[in-house]
């Protein structure tokens, strides 16, 4: 009888914690500190209705950025991530530079915002074109990040990549190094305004290089049609009083194909409300671009079934 009672009690003890462990842990790959990718992942983790879910727990995890997120989401080491549309398109087709693997387990969830190429220099540097960087020390983004990959792509296209002293580092580190005059310029590929650029403008009089002029004249847009023209508005950075032409790619929220449909659907339902979108904007103004109307803008790769159900209900599919 004692043995039977003990066995019964043990079974009860084992059964009780199982209720507490029901919430599924979801790792969301963001990006480097100071970047918009990481701010989005952290915002999703801290948003009240998401945080209160009994079915899942979002854990924002920093990363190098777009390319690393693509690989880790495909492997299932991350369930969600933020990736540039161009990298997702090339990755699914096995056309990433020096990487022929097809990342077919990565599915789109939603369009977030346009990631914009930004090249920061000192106002008195005399650098007005990418070609002027030859022989200069340039921050090119973290290795494995979308910023690094797009910098390599663009600078190689212009024949400059092997003619600069490259420094692979995150945005905040680059802004600090720039402020200490350890860099002549640094590159970002993120939404604006960028906190790192604002930081740099506090220690130096800065300028942004017109990147559109080099992209247009070199045939960059024709060769890489996922990039589109954009202007960085005047006045968003201290001392930058005129709009600066540049180019952008779409930043997409993606999911591993094995993430349950109901989790993707539930997250979209919680986030794409007036309250959810207002919360995101309170974290960073870049997220003003997000809306029900722009939910699948720039997406040319397959959607996750949970996302497909949600966007169909919104009349976008």
Secondary structure, DSSP 8 states (H G I E B T S, - for coil): -HHHHHHHHHHHHHHHHHHHT-SEEEEEE--STTSHHHHHHHHHHH-HHHHT-SSEEEEEE--S-HHHHHHHHHHTS-SEEEEEHHHHHHHHTT-BTTB----TTEEEEEEEEEEEEEEEEETTS---SGGGGTT-EEE---TTSHHHHHHHHHHHHTT-GGGSEEE---HHHHHHHHHTTS-SEEEEEE-SS-HHHHHHHHHS-EEE---HHHHHHHTHHHH-TT-EEEEE-TTSSTT--S-EEEEEEEEEEEEETTS-HHHHHHHHHHHSSHHHHHHHHHH-GGGGG--STTTTTT--S-B-HHHHHHHHHTT--
